[in-house]
Each structure stands twice: as structure tokens, then as C-alpha cells.
Amino acid sequence: MSLHSLLPLLAFLLNVSLAGITVLRNPGSRLNRLFTYFVSGMAVWNFGVFMLRRSPDEPTAVLWEVVIHAGVVVLPAFYYHFVLIFLESTTRHRPALTLAYLLAIFFSVVNLSGSSIFMKGVKWTYWGWAPATGLLYTPFFLYFNFFMIYGLVHLVRTYKDVDSSFRRNRATLIVLGTLVSLAGGFIDFARFILARFVPAADLLYPMGIPANMVFALMLGTSIVRYRLFDVNVAVKKSAIYLLLWGVLTSILVLAEQYADWEQVNPLWIILPLGFLMTLLVSPLGHRLEDQIERLMFSRRRGCYETLLDLSKRMSTILDFGRLMETLVHGLVRGVPLTHCVLMIYDAAQSAFIVYREETNIGEGAGVSSIPVDSPVVQWLNQTGRLLVKEEVKLNPVIAEYFETAEGELEEIKASLIVPLKIENKLTGILLVGEKLSGDIFDAQELEVLSVLANQVAISLENARLYEELASSNAQLMQASRLKSQFLASMSHELRTPLNSIIGFSKVLLNRLDGDLTERQEVYIRSVHNSGTHLLQLINGILDFSRIEAGKLEMMPEDLDLHDLIDECIESSLPMARGKQLKIEKDVPLETPRLTADRTKVKQILLNLLSNAIKFTQQGRVVIGVVAEPEAVRISVADTGVGIRDEDLARLFEPFQQLDNPVARGAGGTGLGLAISKKFVELHGGRIWAESRENQGSTFHFTLPLNLT
């Protein structure tokens, strides 16, 4: 069986799948139901073509031509109805829609009756059986194309007046799909007519089935997964690559005309082409593609980079008013947007009220407050997800939720409604208008905007806590409590986006979603390393704030010191790479039975090992264990730079770092030894250090045999 024979069957399976997916996604939507009827008609058409191409004789072929036309006849009416529902103008064009259905019924009856005035029979062509047309076939052809083109005209007329970029993106998909379908039909019709005068025209491949596969896919995408890509960007990219392909093909054609290929060594062709292909897949080729994207899609890159830049700036601002201004002004001017509104919760009014609003054009969001019992607020609070207004009618779950609040949602003039949520509490709402460029927010930009919203929520809370801390400066105890609360809140909330940054950067470095350029790998590795380092600092701050707040719980268990020390040494080995340094242990085979919090003892050892390796360029680091009557003494000794006598006194104080070049270059919060001291004391032990400058240091700590 040839691909030509199989293609209609593939198209049939595609149509059945699209019908099933669409009706299952939202059976209550009129738009989805109309699309299901439409692709069902196409499925009948494609199955009929599949059977027609397998027909052994003329009577069988006539039967399947009737089946084919049973599916084809209803398509213009269903398509026109689909367009009217999409444009929400069914009532206004009801007479034309009624005429379309009446003509569909009339031609269906004529076709199923087998009358020769519609089809006289079939005839054999190069590509198989084709209908022998009757007198009514030309009016049928005119009816078919008129309502397809009429629906297309409605779409094009309405296109520029549509406010929503997401809706325009969907309309573009339908327009492009219709044009592809009409182009396929035109090619088939031209082939059919020309074959009477130019027999060679019959060799042209019938494009109706492939064109309608594309048509069905585009219509389905417009109501199911239209947000996967920006149609305009996809069209521009296709145009660029088609142009490059055309230039390359022209060069090869010209070369063939002016060169004597029989006299040319094949290596002179193979080697340059091989070099060109290698160049295109190399980092240089990636740079070329990057430059093309920068040239053609600079507005989109500008939006993406604006969102990333704002995300970075949010974390550095602690002044509440300046934070609001930076966010709203940065979005409106940087993207740029028609308008942007930031709403903050006001307990006195029990509503979210406008705190900052900025517009480029138009009247803004059109609302001054949203009550906390509003379905919009409740949905944002429950899901924590960004809401694309245009999706409310498409997503059945969201549509059902807002069924009784359509009017309220319609009053909010915004493309996106973004929740600012922290610790399961909605603190603000960001209303984002349309892009001035008319482009949509693609999936990648929406993801970055969600990350930005998380960062803004954290920054707002931090700014609020900072203001509270500043206003309570006269009361030392209150200030201390707020400081701990601020540190704990900041650390806890920053860990969530940081874990995402570290996780996704690791995914990119592992190349699970494709190759990276050298520059991209450098950037992403920098992001990953910086994120990991920042997470370690935040974890230290969080641990310390929990200790100060007295919220740290002990989890005692039996410890095997041999296993624990081996585990810590293995974890610390990567830090010693590139140094002439040995990490050793001096632990007796028999060690006393010890009950302690394993996680905290491990953190103590890792902190001490990390410091020893950090400040020792060559020599060795030794972990030793000595049994005492009621305790175990563990030591970590190094041959590093040592510690001055005046620094030993403040060594275990929080946020303290040694005043030497090595310590300044190592970075950190200065909390490692302070946390270790707290952990040791929670076990009922003590910790101290012995050191001589330029000769190394030894840190000792004791753990009682039984944790009480």
C-alpha cells in the first residue's frame, strides 16, 4: 500500500482524534461542539477517499464518492457557524447562517439520491477515481467556496478591532488554516479544469487531503492549545528559513547550469557542503540563529529581558513605595503595556484596592477595588495561578467557576490577572494590560511573569517587615523578634524560587531539552552555581533564626561515627579538588555508643570540614575521635593559615568573619560556626578552637553519650 493510499486514513485518524480531544475537553462549549461536527464531516470525507482509492471497480467507486460528498457538503455550513460563534456574532448573521444550512441540506439530499444532475458517475485519472460532474456540481462548488471565503472575510474584518492579543492569535490560526485549505482546494480545482486541455496537469498531486489536515489542526489548536506559540513569530521564522532555503536552492541550480558536473571531482562538492553543515550545527551556527532572532523578534526578546531584569531588581529594594513604582513603571515602559495596576489588600475595607496604576493608552483596568469575597479573589487564592482572561471561556474548569461572575470578570480590563501570594496568603493582585506591540504573552513569558510575581510577593512582604523593623527600632527586644521573623520569612520564601532556579538550570545543563551553545552553558552554569551558593547562605540564615526563636527540634537516634565521618569526608572531597590536600581520619575501631541528632551532628562536621578545606591550600585535614568518660570528643585539625589570638574570642559569634584576605575571598554569612556552637550546646556539649597563625587550627567539640 502506497503513502498516497494511506494519507486519507492518516487524515481520518487525525480528525477522529481531534474530535474526541475537543469534545472531551469541554463538551458544554458550543464552539467545541461545532468544531467536533466539522472535523466529523472531514473524517467522513477522508475515510471515503481512503476507500475510494482502494475501489476495484466503477460501481464501488461511485458509492464511495457519495459517501465523500456526504461529509464535504456540510463543511461550509459548519465552518461558517464555527466562525460566527468564535466572533460571538451568530444572532447578527442568522439569515446567512440559515441559508448555509438550507443549501447544505439541499445538496445533501441531491447527493444521497444519486441523481445524475449532481454526479454522473466517476472517471479514472492518474491518481485514481474522480467524480464525473453534473449540472448542479458547479453551484455546489460555488456554495462551498462562498461560505468558506465569507467566514474568512468576517474574521479579517473583525481582526483589527479585537482587543485581546490572545484572541487575535487564535483568529490568526483560523485565518491561516482557512487559507491553506482554500489553497489546497484551488490547486485541486485548477488541476481538474486544466487536465481537460493539458493532460500533463493530471500529474499534479491532489493537495486537498494534506491541506485539510493542516486546516483541522489549526482550528483545533485555536480552541484547545492556542497558547503553545505565537502564530506571528512562527510565520516569521518560517518565512526566514524558506528564504534561506530558496537562496541555497537557487545557488545550486545556477551552479548546475554553468558547471560541467561530469568533470568535477565529487570531493569539491561534498567537502564544502559538509563544512557548511558542520558550521550550521556548531556554536557559530547557533550564534547566527541568535542574531536572526535578535533582528527579527527584538520586541519579544525585549519583553523577556524586561521581566528578568525586574525579577533581579525586586530582590534589592526594601522601600515599599519604591518597590511598587519600580514594578508597575518597569512593566508598562519596559514591555511596554497599555496599562498595569497593582492592588494591595486593605484590611479596613476588606478588599484589594488600587495602590499604583500607570497607563500608556486607554483608561486603565476600570476598577478601583475588588472585594475579598469576589470569585476572582477566591480563585486566585485557591489556585495561586496566573489567570489569562481569554482562557476563562475555553477552559471548562475555569469557565464553570466563573459562570455566575462573568459580568464582574468582564469589568476588569486586563489581559492577565496575576496573584501575589506568599505562605498561602494573597497579599496583592497585578492587573496586566495588553502589549502595545499587539503580540501575545507566550508560554515562556507567562512562566517568567509567574516567577516575577512570586519574587514581588516576597519583596513586598520583606519591605513590609523591614518597615516594621525600622519603626520598632527603639524597642530592642521587639526589634530582635522582628529581625528573626524577617530572616525566617525571607529565607523560607526565597528557597522556593531558588530551588526552581537550581532544578531547572540543572535540567538545562543535563541537556534534557536540547543542546546549549557554549555561551548559554557558561551563563546557565553561573546561574546554577550562584543559586546553589545562595541557597546555602539562606539555609544558614533560616537555621540560625529558628535557633534564636527556639523552634528547633532535636531528633535523637543511635549514631555510628565511622559511617557519619566517612559520609562527611565524601561530601567534602569536591571542595579539595585542585589543592595539594589530603583529608584523613583518626578514629578508633571501637567507639562508644552515642545517641544524638544525626542531621545536626553531620552539619557541625560539614561546617568544620568546609572551613578547614577553605583555609588550607596544601597539607592535610584530619578528623579525630577521642572517648572520654561521659562523652565523645571530636576534632577537625588542619595545616592552614591559622587564626590570630585576637580573633579567637569572637570566632563563634554570628555574622562574624576573620579579617584576612582568604576569609574575605571565601564569602559566606559568618553563621557556620555560630550555628555549630548552638547545635553542640543543644546536645549539652561544648565547642572550642586552638590555633597558631600560619600553622593551622584545630576545632574540638564534645557530645554527651546520651542526649537528654
N, C-alpha and C positions, 0 to 999 in steps of 0.2 A: 504493500500500500504506500503510495507516494505522499509527500508532505502536502501537495496540493489537495489530495483527498482528505487528509487528516485535519487540515486547517479549520474547516467548518465545525468539526467535532470539538476541537480545542476551544473555538469561539462559543460553542453551545455550553461546554462545561464552565467557561468563564462567566457567561450570562446567568446560568443557574446559581453559581456561587455568589455572584453579586446580588442576585435577587434574595437569596437566603440570608446573607450577611445584613443587607439593608433592612429587611422586614423584621429580623430578629433584634436588630439594634434598637429600633423604635417603631413598633407596629402601630402605635397611635398617631404617628405623623402622616398627614395627607401627602406631604412631599415624598416621604419614603414609600408610601403605598403606590403613588403614581409611578415612581421610578421602578418599583417591582413589576407593575403591569407592563411598563415599557420594555424592560430587559426580558420579560417573559415572552413578549412578542418577538424580540430579537432571537431568543432561544429557539422558538418555533421556526423562524426563518433559517437559522444556522443548521438546525437538525435536518430540516427539509433539504438544504443544499448538500449536506453530507450524504443523505440517502439518494439525492438526485445524481450525484457524481458516481454512485455505485449502481445506478439503474441499468439493468441489462437490455431493456427494450423500450420502445416508444410509449406504450400504454402506462408502464410503471413510471416513466419519466413525467408524463402528463399528470399523474396522481400526485407526485411529489412537488410539481410546480404549483398545483392548487394549494398544497399544504404551506409551501413557501409564502405564497401571496396571502394566505390567511394570517400569517404573522406580520407581513410587511404592511398590509392595508391599514392596520390600526396604529402603526407607529407615529405618523404625523399628528394624529389627534392626541395621543398620549404625550408626545413631546411638547406640543403646544400647551396642553393643560399643565404639564410639569413646569414650564417656563412661567405661566401665569401665577401658579401657586408660589413659585420662588420669588416673583416680583410682588406678591400679595395684591394682585390686580385682577382676580378672577371675575369678580362682580362687574367691573367696568367693561370687560371684554366678553361678557357672557354670550351675546349674539354670535360673534365669530367662533367661539368655542362650540356652541350648539351646532353651527354649520359644519365644523370639522368632524364632529361625532356623527352627524347625519350622513355626510359623504362617506365616512368610514363604514357605516352600516350598509349604505347602498352598494359600495364596491365589494364589500364582504359577501353580500347576498349574490351579486353577479358572479363573483369568483367561485363561490361554493356551488352555484347552479351548473357550472361547467359550460356556460354559454360561450359560443364561438365569437361573439362580439367583444369579448374581453380577451380571450386567448384562443387562437385557432388550433393550437397544439404545441409541439416542440420541434426543434430542428437541431442537428448535430453541428457543433463548432469545434475549433481546435482544443478548447478547454473543457469540452463536454456539452451536455444538453443545455439549450437556451430556449426561452419562450418564443413561439410564433405569435406575434401580437395581433389583436383585433382592433375594431374601431374605437372601443372605449379605453384602450390601453393608454392612448395619448392624454385624454382627460385625467386618467388615474395618475399618470406621471406628473402632470401639472399640479394636481391636488397634493401629491406627495411633497413636491419641492416647494410649493407655495407656503404651506403651513410650517415647514421646516425653516424657510427663509423668513417668514412672517414672525415666528418666535424669536429668531435671531435678531431681527430688526428691533423688536421690543427690548431685548437685552441691551443692545448697543445704545438705543435712545436713553434708556434709564441709567446706564453705566456711570456717566459723569455726575449724575445727581445723587448717587448713593453716598451717604455719609460715612458708612463703615468700611474701612480698608479690608477687613476680613470678608465682608460681603462682596466687595469688588473682586477680591481674589477668587471667591467661589464663582462669580459671574464670568470671570476671565476663563476659568476652567471649562465652563459650559460653552462659552463662545468658541474657544479653540477646538473643543470636541466636535461641535456642530460644523465648523469649517472643515475639519478633517473628514467628517462623514460626507459632507456635500462634495468635497474634492474627489473622494473615492467614487461617489455616485456619478459625478461628471465624467470621470475617466471611463467608467464602465459604459455610460450612455454614448460618449463620443466613440468609443471602440465599436459599440453596437451599430451606430449610424455609418461610420467610416468603412466598416467591413463590407458594406454593400457596394462601395465604389473602389476601395483599396483593400483587396483581400489580405494583404500583409498586416493590416490593423487588427485582424483577429488574433494575431500572435501576442498582442499586448496583454499582460496578465490582468485578470479581473481584480480590482482593488477594493470592491465593496466589503468583503468579509474582514480583511485586515483593518480597513478604515473604521468599520463599526465596532471592532474590538477596542480600538483606541477611544472611540466615542463613548462606549459604555463605561470604560474605565474612568474617563474624565468626569462623566456625570456622577458615577458612584463616588469618586473621590470628593466631589464638590459637596456631598451631603454626609459623608462618613468620616473621611480623614483629610479634609482640605487643608488642615493646618500643618501638614507634614513639610510643605515647602512653599516658598513664594513663587508663584507662577511666572511673574515678570522676570525674576532672576533666572529661572530655569530656561525661559525663552532666550534671554540674552546670552547665556552660556552656550546654548545650542547653536545660536547664530555665529558666535565666535569660533566654535570648533568646526562648524560646517564651512565657514570661510577659510580656515586654515587647511581643512581637507581639500577644498576646491583649489586653493593655490598650489598645494602639493601635487594634486592630480594634474593640473594644467602644466606644471613644470615637467612632469613625466611624459605627458602627451607631446609637448613640444620637443622634448629630448628624443622621443621615438621618431618624430618626423625628420629631424635634422641629423640623426646619428645612424651610423651603419652598425646595428647591433650584432650582426654576424661576425664583424671583425673586432669586436670589443671583448677583452678578457672579462669573464663574469666577476672576477675579483674586484674590478674597478667599480662595479655596481654594488656588490654585496658588502664590501668593506665600508664605503661611505654610509650606506643605509644602516648597517649595524652600528656604526659610530653615532649616527643621528638618533637611533632608538635608545642606545645607551645614555646619550646625553639627555634625552627627554625624561628618562626614569631616574636620572642622577639628581643630587641636590641642586644642580644648576637648573634642571628642568622644573623642579619644584619652585625655585625662585622665580622662573619665568611665569609659571602659573600664578604665583603670588602677586607678581607685578600686574598681570592681566586683571586679577580680581581687584587689586587696589585701584586700577584705572577705571574699570567698568562699574564697580559696585562700591565706590568710595562712601556714598551715603550710608549704606548698610554697615560698613566697617566703622564709620564714624559713630553710629548708634551703639554698636557693640563695645567700642573702646570707651565711649562716654559712660556706659553702665559700669564697666570695670574700674574706670578712674574714680567714679563716685563711690564705689564699694571700698576702695582703698582710703579715700579721704574721710569717710564716715567714722572710721576707727580712731582717727586722730583728733576729733573735735569733741569737747566736753561741754561747750556752752550751748544750752538748749535752743535759744533763738537763732544763733549762727548755724546750728545743725539743720534746723528747719529751712532756713534761707538757702543754704548750700544745696540741700536735696532738691527742693522744688525748682529753684532757679537753674540748677545744673541740668535737670531733666528737660525743662522747657527750652532752654537755649542750646543745650548740648546735642539733643537728639536730632532736630528740635521737634516740639509738640505744639498742638493748637492750644492746650492748656494743661495744667496739673494742679491738683488740690490735695492738701494734706489735712486730714481730720483727726483730732485728738479727743480721747474720751474725757468728758466733763461729768464728774460725779454729781454736781449740783443740779444739772439739767437732765441727768440720766440719759445722755445722748452723746453721739460723736459730733463735734462742732468743727466748723472750718477754722483752722489755725493759720494756715498760709495758703494763698492762692495766687497763681500767676498765669497770664494768658498771652498768647501771641495774636490770635484772632478769635472772634466769637465771644460768647458770654460766659464762658467757663462751664462748670459742672451743673449749674442750675439748682443746686441745693445748698442750704446753709447748715442743716443738721440732719442726722439720721438717728432715730431713737434706738435704744439698746434692744427693744423687743421687736425691731424690724426683722423680717425674714432675711434681708440682705446681711445684717449683722450676725444673725443666728447661724446662717450658712457659713460665713467666713470664720466664725468662732468654732464651729463644729469640725470643719474640714481643714482650715488653715491653708487652703489652696487659693491661688490667684484665679479670678473669675473673668473670663472673656465674655463680654455681654452677648456677642453674636452667637455664642455656643448654647445659650440658655434654651433656645427653641430646638436645637439639634440633638443635644444630649438628653435622653429620656429621663435620667435620674434628676438632673438639674431642672429640666422642664417641669417635672411633677412637683418638685419642691417649691418652685415659684409660680405655680399655677394660679394661686389666689393673689399674687403680688406682682403681676405683670405691669400694672399701671405704675406702681411705686418704683419698680426697676427701670421703667421707661423714662421716668422723670430725671434719673441720674444720667447726665450727658457725659459719658466716658466710654472709651474703648475697653479699658481694663479696670477692674476693681481689685486692688492689691491689699491683703491683710498684713498689718504689722503686729506680729504675735510673739510673745515671749513667755515661757513657762506656762503654756496653755491659757494665757490671758491675752485677749485682744486689746492692745493699747492704742492703736491708730489704724486709719484706713487711708490708702493712697488712691486717688481717682486720676487715672492717666488718660489723656485725650488721644486723638489721632496724630500720627506723624504728619508733619507738613508736606513731606515728600509724597504722601499717598501710599507708601509701602505698608505692608503688614508687619507686625511683630512676629518674626518666625520663631520656631520652637526653641532655637538656641538662645535667642534674645529673651524669651519668656523665662527660660531657666535661669539666666543671669539676673533678670529682674526679680525673680523669687529669692535668689541668694542675696541680692541687694536689700530686699525687704527685711530679711532676717537680720542683716547687718544693721539696718536702720533701727529696727526694733530694739536690738541690743544697745546700740549707741544712744537711743532715746532714754532707755532705762538707765544706762550709765550716766548720762548727762543729768537726769533727774536725781540720781543718787549722789552725784557729785555736788549738785546744788544743795541738797540736804546736808551733805557733809560740811560744805562751806558755811552754811547758816548755823550749824551747831558747833562751830569751832571753839566757842567759849567753854563748852562743857566737855571736858577731856574724856570722861567715860563714855558719853554718848557718841562722841566723835570716833572713839576706838571701835564701838559696836558697829557704827555705820561703815567704817573702813572695812571691817571684816565682812559685813554684808555686801558691800560694793565689790570687794575682791572675789567673794564666793560667787556672786551673781555673774560678774564679768567672766570669770574663769569658766564657770559651768556652761554659760550660753555660748561662749566663743568656741568651746570644744566641739559643738555640733557642726558648725560650718567648717571648722578646721579638719575634722575627721573626714568630711566630704571632700575637701580640697586634697588631703593626703591620699584618700582612697582613689579618687578619680585620676589624680596625677599618676598614681601607681599603675592604674589601668592603661593610661596613655603610654607610660614608659614600657609596659609589657607588650605594647603594640597589639592589643586585643581588637582594636577598631581600625587598624591600618598603620602603615609606616609613617615615620616622622622625618622631617628634614633635620639636618644637623643643628640648625639654629633652634628649631622647635624643641629638640631633645634637650639642648642646653637650658632653654627657658623653663621647660617643664621640670627638669631635674632640680633647677634652682628653686622652683615653687615647692616641690616635694620636700627638699632638704630644709628649706626655711619653715615650711609648715610643721615638719616633724620637730624642729628645734623649738618653735613657738609653742607647740603642744606640750613639750617637756617643761617649758617655763610656766605655762598656765597650770599644769598639773601640780607643780611645786607650790604655786600660789594658792591653789584650791586646797591642797593638803594642809598648808600652814593655817589658812583661815578656818578650816574645820577644827584643827587642834586648838586654836585660840577660842573658838566658840564652844569647845567641849563636846563636839558632836562626833568624835572619832571613836569607833567601837573596836574592841580587841577581839580577835578570833583565835583563841589558843588551840594548839594542836601539837602532837609529838613531832619533833624535828630530827632529821638525820643531817648532821652538819656536813658530812662528807658530800652528800648529794647536793645540798644547797650551795656549798662553796664551789663545787665543780660547775654548777649551773651559772653562777655569777661570773666565774672566770670565762666561760664560753661566751656569755653575753658581752663581756668587755673586750674580747680579743680584737674585734674590728677597730676599736679606738687606738690599738697599739700598732696598727699597720703603718709601715713607713718609718718606724722608730727602731733603734737597736735596743730592744727592751724585752725582757723575759718576765712572764707572770708565773709565779711558783706558789706552792702551798706547803706549809709545815704543820700538818695535822696528825696527831697520834691515831693509830689504827683503832684504838678503843677510846671513845669519847663518852662522857656521861650522858645519861638520858635527859633530854631537855624538852620542856613544854613552853612554847612561845607562839606569837603571831607570826606565821611563816612569811606572809607578804611584807610585813613591816621590817622584819629582820633582813629579808632579801633587799629591801630598798636601802637600809642602812649600809649593807655591804657594797651595793652597787654605787651609792654616793661616794663612799670612801675609795673604792677602786677607781671610779671615774676621776676623782681629784688626783689620786696618786699617778695615774697614767698621764693625765693632762699636764702635770707639772714635772714629769720625768722624761727627758729626751733619750737617755740611754742608761743602761744598768739593769735593775730588776725591781719588781714589786712582789712582796711576799705576804701571803695571808697565813697567820699563825693562830693556833688554838692552844690554850693552857687551862687545865682543870684546876679549880680552886675548891675549898671545902663545900661551899653552898652555891657556887656559881661557876660560870664558864667565862674566861676572858679571851676575847677575840681581838687580834691586832692586824693592821694593814700597814706595812712598812715599805718605804720607797727610798731610792737614791737620788731624788730630785733636787729642786732648787732650795728646799727648806723654807723655814718660816722665821722671821725676826722675833726676838723676845717681846718687843712691844706689841706685836700683832697677835701673839698667843692669847692675850687676855680677852680680846674681842672676837676670837675665832668663831665661836658658836652663837654669836648674836645675829638676828635676822637682818637681811638686806645689807650685809657687810661683805666686802671683798678686799683682798690683800692689795696693798699699794705697790705693785711691781709690774713690769711690762708683760710678763707671762700671764698674770692674773687678769690684767686689763684686756689682753687679746683674747682670753678664753671666753669672755662673756658670761651670761647667766644672771640669775636674780639674786644670788647670795643667800639662798634659802636652804641649800642642800644640807649643810652641817647643822643648821638650826633645826630642821625637820628631823635629822638623825638624832640629835640630842633629845628632842621631845619624844621620839619613838623609844629610845633607850630608857628614858625616865618613866614612860608609861609601863615598861616592863619591870620597873623597880631597880634598874641598873644605873651605871654612871658612865660617862664618856670623857676622855681627856686626850691631849696630844703632847708629844715630846718631839723637839726638833732643834736642829742647828742649821743656821743659814749656809747654803751651798753644800750641805752634807746629807740632806734627806730628812724625812719626817716619819714618825710612827704614831698612828692613831689607835688607841685602845678603847674598848667598851666591854662592859660586863653584862651578863644576862643571868638572873637567878635561875636555878634548875627548875623551879616550879613557878609559873605565873599565877599570882593571886589576884 
